[in-house]
């Protein structure tokens, strides 16, 4: 589960039956990554990660998929980039003064 888990409250927010749900999702996927490749075919790699399709705390089986670590990392990075884009806070830096010769 890596470093992300050590700085996150995510693990505490998982349902008590998370291990069973994870097993169900893995078995449902036949152990293979469920990501779709650009050509429309399914990834052939072994899945390793239970992923929330829609980011958040909806732990319903319909919102869970089984991904290989490569696809899971790419999806997580994409979600993090989108979150940063929408939560940008205006800079607290002091506005730059114009050069005295340009006033």
Secondary structure, 3 states (H helix, E strand, C coil): CHHHHHCCCHHHHCCCCHHHHHHHHHHHCCCECCCECCCCCECCCECCEEEECCCCCCCCHHHEEEECHHHHHHHHHHHHHHHHHHCCCCCCCCCCCCCHHHC
